[in-house]
Amino acid sequence: MPSHDAAIQREEIVRYSYSERLCHWLSGLSYVYCLISGLAFFTPYLYWLAALLGGGIAARFWHPWAGLVFFVAILWMHSFWRRDMRIIDADREWMKNVKYYAANQDDRMPPQGKFNAGQKQFYWIMFYGVIVLLVTGVVMWFPEVLTLRTGWIRQAAVVIHSCAALVTIGAFIIHVYMGVFMVPGGLHAMVSGRVSQRWARSHHPLWYAKVADNPDARR
């Protein structure tokens, strides 16, 4: 017979609400569309990616609209998580000991809240990245209006847009790898919205301490 403590540890608690998950997947899917279509136009060697999106004309038309969806989703996400994403002293300690996290030695890491320092860094990269991508993207979207007399603005926008995109792509790849492969249960949490108490206690003990005794967290 399993012990009472073991049964408690297997009991699941709510980590993400339905709105949080919807927002996350909306931002993720819109970003992936922008990623694929953007790479298709970044270099001729990747233009074949446009075929996955219905061809070059369709990809060119929908790319900026998907970018707007991504921007709105990030703002929506910011309304949920802006307080949880503040960098605190525990995060700075986490970064000093990140080598243990990379080695999957969570027991040697400083305790973290709902999000660890790596997740917070990814969040802020995407938050500020989407602002840069939006501003430069609008310049590229309406060149006849915004660069009528100062054509150099469009050239600068193309370079800045490309650099910002490459930074977010790098962060996105790390985020997917960490969520799917490095931290078992991370993807399940974003799909179902729930995690086991053992998972929460192991990966985010400060957050677990806040919600463990909350009846609403088990609904």
C-alpha positions as CSV (number, residue, x, y, z in Angstrom):
1,M,0.0,0.0,0.0
2,P,1.4,3.5,-0.9
3,S,2.0,5.7,2.0
4,H,-0.1,8.8,2.7
5,D,2.8,11.1,1.9
6,A,3.4,9.3,-1.4
7,A,-0.3,9.7,-2.4
8,I,-0.1,13.4,-1.6
9,Q,3.0,13.8,-3.7
10,R,1.2,12.2,-6.7
11,E,-1.8,14.5,-6.3
12,E,-1.9,17.1,-9.0
13,I,-2.2,20.9,-8.5
14,V,-3.1,23.6,-11.0
15,R,-0.1,25.4,-12.5
16,Y,-1.6,27.2,-15.4
17,S,-5.2,28.4,-15.9
18,Y,-7.0,27.8,-19.2
19,S,-6.5,31.5,-20.1
20,E,-2.8,31.2,-19.5
21,R,-2.5,28.1,-21.6
22,L,-4.6,29.6,-24.4
23,C,-2.4,32.7,-24.4
24,H,0.8,30.6,-24.4
25,W,-0.3,28.5,-27.4
26,L,-1.6,31.4,-29.3
27,S,1.7,33.2,-28.9
28,G,3.7,30.1,-29.7
29,L,1.8,29.2,-32.8
30,S,1.8,32.7,-34.2
31,Y,5.5,32.9,-33.5
32,V,6.2,29.7,-35.3
33,Y,4.3,31.0,-38.3
34,C,6.4,34.2,-38.3
35,L,9.5,32.1,-37.8
36,I,8.9,29.8,-40.8
37,S,7.7,32.6,-43.1
38,G,10.5,34.9,-42.0
39,L,13.2,32.4,-42.6
40,A,11.7,31.7,-46.1
41,F,12.3,35.3,-47.0
42,F,15.6,35.7,-45.1
43,T,17.6,33.7,-47.6
44,P,16.9,32.0,-50.9
45,Y,18.2,28.7,-49.5
46,L,15.2,28.6,-47.1
47,Y,12.5,29.8,-49.5
48,W,11.2,26.3,-49.8
49,L,9.7,26.8,-46.4
50,A,7.1,29.1,-47.9
51,A,5.6,26.0,-49.6
52,L,4.6,24.8,-46.1
53,L,2.5,27.9,-45.7
54,G,0.7,27.9,-49.0
55,G,3.4,29.5,-51.2
56,G,5.4,32.7,-51.2
57,I,2.5,35.1,-51.8
58,A,0.4,33.7,-49.0
59,A,3.3,33.6,-46.6
60,R,4.2,37.2,-47.5
61,F,0.6,38.4,-46.9
62,W,0.0,36.6,-43.6
63,H,3.5,37.1,-42.1
64,P,2.8,40.7,-40.7
65,W,-0.7,39.7,-39.6
66,A,0.7,36.7,-37.6
67,G,3.2,39.2,-36.2
68,L,0.3,41.3,-34.9
69,V,-1.3,38.3,-33.4
70,F,2.0,37.4,-31.7
71,F,2.3,41.0,-30.3
72,V,-1.2,41.0,-28.9
73,A,-0.7,37.5,-27.4
74,I,2.5,38.8,-25.7
75,L,0.6,41.8,-24.2
76,W,-2.1,39.4,-23.0
77,M,0.6,37.2,-21.4
78,H,2.1,40.2,-19.8
79,S,-1.2,40.9,-18.0
80,F,-0.9,37.5,-16.4
81,W,2.7,37.1,-15.6
82,R,4.4,40.5,-15.3
83,R,4.6,40.3,-11.5
84,D,5.9,36.7,-11.6
85,M,8.6,37.7,-14.1
86,R,10.3,40.3,-12.0
87,I,13.9,39.5,-11.4
88,I,14.6,39.0,-7.7
89,D,17.7,38.0,-5.6
90,A,16.8,34.3,-5.9
91,D,17.1,34.6,-9.7
92,R,20.5,36.1,-9.5
93,E,21.6,33.2,-7.3
94,W,20.1,30.8,-9.8
95,M,22.2,32.3,-12.6
96,K,25.3,32.0,-10.5
97,N,24.6,28.2,-10.1
98,V,23.2,27.6,-13.6
99,K,25.8,24.9,-14.3
100,Y,24.0,22.7,-11.8
101,Y,20.8,23.2,-13.7
102,A,22.4,22.3,-16.9
103,A,23.7,19.1,-15.3
104,N,20.1,18.4,-14.1
105,Q,21.1,18.7,-10.4
106,D,18.1,20.5,-9.2
107,D,18.8,19.8,-5.6
108,R,21.9,22.1,-5.8
109,M,19.9,25.0,-7.2
110,P,18.5,27.9,-5.1
111,P,14.7,27.5,-4.6
112,Q,12.6,29.3,-7.2
113,G,9.1,30.7,-7.5
114,K,6.6,30.0,-10.2
115,F,9.2,30.7,-12.9
116,N,13.0,30.2,-12.7
117,A,15.5,32.8,-13.8
118,G,16.0,31.1,-17.2
119,Q,12.3,31.2,-17.9
120,K,12.2,34.9,-16.9
121,Q,15.1,35.7,-19.2
122,F,13.3,34.0,-22.1
123,Y,10.1,36.0,-21.3
124,W,11.8,39.3,-21.3
125,I,13.8,38.5,-24.5
126,M,10.5,37.8,-26.3
127,F,8.7,40.7,-24.7
128,Y,11.2,43.3,-25.8
129,G,12.0,41.4,-28.9
130,V,8.4,41.6,-30.2
131,I,8.4,45.4,-29.6
132,V,11.4,45.8,-31.8
133,L,10.0,43.3,-34.4
134,L,6.7,45.2,-34.5
135,V,8.2,48.7,-34.9
136,T,10.7,47.6,-37.6
137,G,8.1,45.3,-39.2
138,V,5.6,48.2,-39.6
139,V,8.4,50.2,-41.4
140,M,8.9,47.3,-43.8
141,W,5.2,46.7,-44.2
142,F,4.4,50.3,-45.4
143,P,7.7,51.4,-47.0
144,E,5.9,53.8,-49.4
145,V,4.5,55.8,-46.4
146,L,7.3,55.7,-43.9
147,T,10.4,55.9,-46.2
148,L,9.2,58.2,-48.9
149,R,12.0,60.7,-48.2
150,T,14.3,58.8,-45.9
151,G,15.0,55.5,-47.6
152,W,17.7,54.6,-45.2
153,I,15.1,54.0,-42.5
154,R,13.9,50.9,-44.3
155,Q,17.4,49.5,-44.7
156,A,18.0,50.0,-41.0
157,A,14.7,48.4,-40.2
158,V,15.6,45.3,-42.3
159,V,18.9,44.9,-40.4
160,I,17.4,45.5,-36.9
161,H,14.4,43.3,-37.7
162,S,16.7,40.4,-38.8
163,C,18.9,40.7,-35.7
164,A,15.9,40.8,-33.4
165,A,14.5,37.8,-35.1
166,L,17.7,35.8,-34.8
167,V,17.9,36.6,-31.0
168,T,14.3,35.4,-30.5
169,I,14.9,32.3,-32.6
170,G,17.8,31.3,-30.4
171,A,15.8,31.9,-27.3
172,F,12.9,30.0,-28.7
173,I,15.0,26.9,-29.5
174,I,16.4,26.8,-26.0
175,H,12.9,27.3,-24.5
176,V,11.4,24.4,-26.5
177,Y,14.4,22.1,-25.7
178,M,14.1,22.9,-22.0
179,G,10.4,22.5,-21.9
180,V,10.2,19.3,-23.9
181,F,13.4,17.4,-23.2
182,M,15.3,18.9,-20.3
183,V,12.5,19.2,-17.8
184,P,10.1,16.2,-18.0
185,G,6.6,17.4,-17.2
186,G,7.0,20.9,-18.4
187,L,5.1,20.3,-21.7
188,H,2.4,18.3,-19.8
189,A,1.9,21.3,-17.5
190,M,1.3,23.6,-20.4
191,V,-1.1,21.1,-22.1
192,S,-3.1,20.0,-19.1
193,G,-2.5,22.9,-16.8
194,R,-1.6,20.6,-13.9
195,V,1.5,19.2,-12.3
196,S,2.2,16.7,-9.6
197,Q,3.0,18.1,-6.2
198,R,6.3,16.2,-6.4
199,W,7.2,18.0,-9.6
200,A,6.2,21.4,-8.2
201,R,8.2,20.7,-5.0
202,S,11.3,19.6,-7.0
203,H,11.4,22.4,-9.6
204,H,9.6,25.4,-8.1
205,P,9.6,24.9,-4.3
206,L,8.9,28.6,-3.4
207,W,5.8,28.5,-5.6
208,Y,4.8,25.1,-4.3
209,A,4.9,26.4,-0.7
210,K,2.4,29.1,-1.7
211,V,-0.1,26.9,-3.4
212,A,0.2,23.5,-1.7
213,D,-2.4,24.4,1.0
214,N,-4.7,26.3,-1.4
215,P,-7.8,24.2,-2.1
216,D,-8.4,26.0,-5.4
217,A,-5.0,24.7,-6.7
218,R,-6.4,21.2,-6.7
219,R,-9.5,21.9,-8.8
